[in-house]
């Protein structure tokens, strides 16, 4: 199987005050590449939407080695690593122009009946469009537990947060989590690892609460929670070096 590839030229708009590509934007580039991959196979959003189907992202597991600067070119590669009933696994890498690995990620997606909002078995005609490459960026996903203390302020979701599945875009959750990182950590460290488990969708007009706690067993690691009305919507972990 040939991995699907998409190139990006990093704009200043996507960088932090140091001119470095923001880690959440890395994941946004990866998600965008997966959409282009599905489009190229004839099973993109338009076709799925017409049939009442859709994909919901369930897990991110990512590691960052070196983030590029504005005006640098990067290459995102993606491939499908497995299907299992209503789950699909997709892998990603980001490389620079010299093919040096900058970041990698594994994701797990759930196939849905969008009207009933229920997982359904991935149809054979969808599966057969993809070929598999038994190559995984990680052996598994970080175990995430909701052991947190509340430190964040309430945020009400906006129209600009909503994606083409009519729920909050998965990258917004990561932005909310990163907003809670202490300034001294942001100024002296870089994000090396990230894990997110999406438990329940957040909708337009929901008021979310963000929580963060330093992991007492891992220096430089923080645990995150996004919740609505006391219900856990997403769990996260960030590790800073």
C-alpha positions, -999 to +999 in steps of 0.1 A: +000+000+000+012+035-008+007+060+020-013+091+011+007+123+011-002+160+014+022+189+016+017+220+036+035+254+036+034+266+072+019+301+073+027+327+100-010+325+111-005+289+123+026+296+145+031+307+181+050+339+192+083+321+186+073+314+149+069+277+156+040+257+143+015+251+171+011+215+180-027+215+177-023+228+142+000+197+134-030+176+143-053+198+123-030+192+092-032+155+099-070+155+101-072+175+069-050+150+052-072+121+062-102+139+047-083+144+014-073+107+015-110+096+018-120+120-009-094+105-032-109+071-027-145+082-034-157+078+002-154+114+015-177+134+036-202+142+008-208+106+000-211+095+036-234+124+044-257+114+016-260+079+030-265+092+066-230+080+077-202+097+094-169+093+113-164+104+149-129+108+163-124+088+195-087+089+203-055+109+196-021+097+206+007+120+194+044+126+198+063+157+187+100+156+180+107+190+162+081+215+151+088+235+120+089+273+116+068+296+094+074+293+056+088+258+060+073+229+039+061+198+057+047+165+044+019+146+061+016+109+054-014+089+064-026+053+061-053+030+075-039+004+098-070-016+108-108-020+108-126-037+136-164-037+135-173+000+139-137+011+147-110+022+122-074+030+130-055+056+111-018+066+114+000+098+106+036+111+103+048+146+096+082+151+079+103+180+068+117+185+033+147+162+041+123+134+053+132+139+089+104+128+113+089+158+130+058+142+146+037+111+146+002+102+157-023+073+159-060+078+159-091+057+164-124+066+147-160+053+152-183+048+122-218+063+130-254+062+118-257+100+120-295+101+124-295+077+153-261+089+166-251+052+171-220+032+161-227+008+133-205-018+116-184-003+088-201-013+055-181-036+033-182-012+003-165+014+025-139-010+039-129-022+004-120+013-007-091+013+018-061-009+017-043-017+050-008-012+061+000-031+093+022-003+106+014+015+138+029+046+153+022+035+189+016+001+205-015+014+223-032+045+238-024+062+271-048+052+298-066+083+309-086+086+342-108+115+353-088+124+384-088+162+382-092+195+401-110+223+385-090+254+376-105+267+344-132+291+336-165+284+317-165+287+279-196+288+257-192+272+223-196+294+193-207+288+157-171+290+146-164+259+168-188+237+148-175+214+120-193+197+091-208+171+114-225+198+134-205+192+166-175+210+180-144+203+160-120+179+177-091+204+176-111+229+197-109+205+227-071+204+224-070+242+222-090+244+254-067+220+272-036+239+261-050+272+273-048+259+308-011+251+307+009+275+332+028+303+315+061+292+331+057+258+314+049+273+280+079+296+283+105+270+292+093+237+278+079+222+246+050+198+242+064+163+235+034+140+240-004+144+238-033+120+243-070+127+241-100+104+246-133+119+233-162+106+254-192+127+243-197+154+217-200+191+226-226+210+208-233+246+198-242+267+228-229+242+254-210+258+283-179+238+289-157+236+320-120+230+317-100+212+344-062+206+348-040+189+373-003+182+375+003+144+374+020+137+408+037+106+394+052+122+362+070+156+364+061+177+334+028+159+328-006+174+331-041+157+331-070+175+315-108+173+314-135+189+293-169+186+308-205+199+303-229+200+333-207+177+353-204+150+326-170+141+311-168+150+274-131+145+269-100+134+288-065+144+280-028+142+288+000+165+279+037+160+286+062+188+284+100+186+282 
